[in-house]
């Protein structure tokens, strides 16, 4: 199966319309990085209010426009996912410990919004599901890959990926600008989007969205699905 490259978490350039993906402090800060690397995702604050028996939902960012990184085009849009055999691909290239931990927390059949990032119109374009739980990301060992990590060892790999499968497109595109409007409004009113990770933890390209946290807005957005 072809293994197209996805946008790695935490290493993107500025995203248009005011949103950005950058290196997080955890990738470049020694002790802090080690703490996040070894932490359980369920113990991080984003999960603390979640019901234990609730399924998790996710938002995952990828670049829909061509961009060369060490000679490799890292473009991967929802249309590219649809074009894959069985409409399935691995989600490789994540190089942020928090985002990696979220990948490792994913379970079969959990759903994720596909978010187009670092493009003219960032936003949510569709829905996909997890069809294979976390396993070692092969690109960390490929010297010609922009995601090569010489410090990662095959007997103790640092980085993981999951396999995702296309589910459906949104009935309409939900832009970053629209989401930001909801977020700002809900910050003032205490609504379900007030703590949306897309704005409070914007450097992460893999973000949790669960029924318990923040809750109702997942239902609000999924009503836009076909």
C-alpha positions in Angstrom: 0.0 0.0 0.0 1.4 3.5 -0.8 2.4 5.4 2.3 1.9 9.1 1.6 3.4 11.5 4.0 1.2 13.4 6.4 2.1 16.7 8.1 4.2 16.0 11.2 2.9 17.3 14.5 4.7 20.3 15.8 7.0 21.0 12.9 4.8 23.0 10.6 5.3 26.5 9.5 2.8 29.3 10.2 -0.8 28.4 9.2 -2.7 31.0 7.4 -5.7 32.8 8.9 -3.8 33.3 12.1 -3.4 29.7 13.2 0.0 28.0 13.5 1.7 24.8 14.1 5.2 25.1 15.6 7.7 23.1 17.7 6.2 22.7 21.2 8.4 23.3 24.2 8.2 19.5 24.9 10.2 18.7 21.8 13.1 20.9 22.7 13.2 21.1 26.5 15.0 18.0 27.8 13.3 17.2 31.2 9.9 18.5 30.1 10.1 16.4 27.0 11.0 13.3 28.9 8.0 13.8 31.2 5.6 14.1 28.3 7.3 11.2 26.5 6.7 8.9 29.4 3.3 10.2 30.5 0.1 8.4 29.9 -2.3 10.4 27.6 -5.2 9.6 29.9 -3.4 11.5 32.7 -3.1 14.8 30.9 -5.5 17.6 31.7 -7.4 17.3 28.5 -8.7 13.9 29.6 -9.3 14.6 33.3 -13.0 15.4 32.9 -13.8 12.5 30.6 -16.0 9.7 31.5 -14.0 6.4 31.6 -16.5 4.5 29.4 -16.8 7.2 26.7 -15.3 6.8 23.3 -12.7 9.3 22.4 -12.9 11.5 19.3 -10.1 13.3 17.6 -9.0 16.1 15.2 -6.1 15.4 13.0 -4.3 18.0 10.8 -2.7 17.5 7.4 -1.5 19.7 4.6 -3.6 19.6 1.4 -1.2 21.7 -0.6 2.2 20.6 -1.9 5.2 21.5 0.2 8.7 19.9 -0.2 10.5 18.9 3.0 14.0 17.5 2.2 12.8 16.9 -1.3 9.7 15.0 -0.3 6.2 16.3 -0.9 4.4 16.2 2.4 1.0 17.0 0.9 -1.8 14.8 2.0 -5.4 15.9 1.6 -8.7 14.2 2.3 -8.9 13.6 -1.4 -5.6 11.7 -1.2 -7.0 9.6 1.5 -10.0 8.7 -0.5 -7.8 7.8 -3.5 -5.8 5.2 -1.4 -6.6 1.4 -1.7 -9.6 0.7 0.6 -9.5 4.5 1.3 -7.0 3.7 4.0 -3.5 5.1 4.9 -1.0 5.3 7.7 -0.8 8.6 9.6 3.0 8.9 9.8 5.4 11.7 10.5 4.2 12.8 14.0 7.2 14.1 15.9 5.7 15.7 19.0 5.5 13.6 22.2 2.0 14.8 23.2 0.6 14.2 19.8 2.3 10.8 19.7 0.8 9.9 23.1 -2.6 10.8 21.7 -2.0 8.5 18.7 -1.1 5.7 21.2 -4.4 6.3 23.0 -6.6 5.8 19.9 -8.8 2.7 19.7 -10.3 0.9 16.8 -13.3 2.5 15.2 -12.8 5.8 17.0 -13.5 8.7 14.7 -11.5 11.8 13.9 -12.2 15.0 12.0 -9.8 15.5 9.0 -8.5 19.1 9.2 -6.8 20.8 6.3 -3.9 22.8 7.7 -1.4 25.4 6.5 -3.4 26.3 3.4 -5.4 29.1 2.0 -8.6 28.0 3.8 -7.8 25.8 6.9 -10.7 23.9 8.4 -12.6 20.6 8.8 -13.3 18.8 5.6 -14.5 15.3 6.6 -14.5 12.4 8.9 -12.3 9.3 9.2 -11.9 6.4 11.6 -9.1 4.5 13.2 -8.7 1.1 11.6 -5.3 0.1 13.1 -4.1 1.1 16.5 -0.7 2.6 17.2 2.4 0.8 15.9 6.0 2.0 15.1 6.2 4.7 12.4 8.5 3.3 9.7 9.6 6.8 8.6 11.7 7.3 11.8 14.2 4.8 10.4 14.3 5.9 6.8 17.3 8.1 6.2 15.8 9.7 3.1 12.6 10.7 4.9 12.0 14.2 6.3 10.8 12.5 9.4 14.0 10.4 10.0 15.1 10.3 13.6 18.6 8.9 14.1 18.1 8.8 17.9 15.2 6.3 17.5 16.1 2.6 17.7 14.2 -0.3 16.1 14.2 -2.2 19.3 12.8 0.9 21.2 11.1 3.2 18.7 10.2 6.7 19.8 7.4 7.4 17.3 4.1 5.7 16.5 1.4 6.0 13.8 -2.1 4.7 13.3 -4.0 3.7 10.2 -7.0 5.7 9.2 -9.9 5.1 6.8 -12.1 7.7 5.0 -15.6 7.8 6.3 -17.3 10.7 4.7 -17.1 14.4 3.6 -18.7 17.2 5.5 -21.9 18.5 4.1 -20.2 21.8 4.1 -16.7 23.0 4.9 -16.2 24.2 8.5 -13.6 26.9 8.3 -11.0 27.9 11.0 -12.6 31.4 11.0 -16.0 29.9 11.8 -14.6 27.7 14.5 -12.8 30.7 16.0 -16.0 32.7 16.1 -17.7 29.9 18.1 -14.6 29.6 20.4 -14.6 33.3 21.2 -18.3 33.4 21.8 -18.2 30.4 24.0 -15.3 31.8 26.0 -17.6 34.6 27.0 -20.6 32.4 27.7 -19.0 29.2 29.0 -20.2 27.2 26.0 -18.8 23.9 24.8 -16.2 25.4 22.5 -14.5 27.6 25.1 -11.7 25.1 25.7 -11.4 23.8 22.1 -7.9 22.4 21.8 -7.6 23.8 18.2 -7.1 27.2 19.9 -5.9 26.4 23.4 -3.3 23.8 22.2 -3.0 24.9 18.6 0.5 23.6 18.2 -0.7 20.0 18.2 -1.6 18.4 14.9 -3.3 15.5 16.8 -5.9 16.7 19.3 -8.5 14.9 21.5 -12.2 15.7 21.2 -14.3 13.4 23.5 -17.9 13.1 24.4 -17.1 14.3 27.9 -14.7 17.0 26.8 -15.8 19.3 25.4 -18.9 17.3 24.5 -21.8 19.0 22.7 -19.8 20.6 20.0 -18.9 17.2 18.5 -22.6 16.7 17.9 -22.9 20.2 16.6 -20.2 19.6 14.0 -21.3 16.0 13.0 -24.7 17.4 12.1 -22.9 18.9 9.1 -21.9 15.4 7.9 -23.7 13.7 5.0 
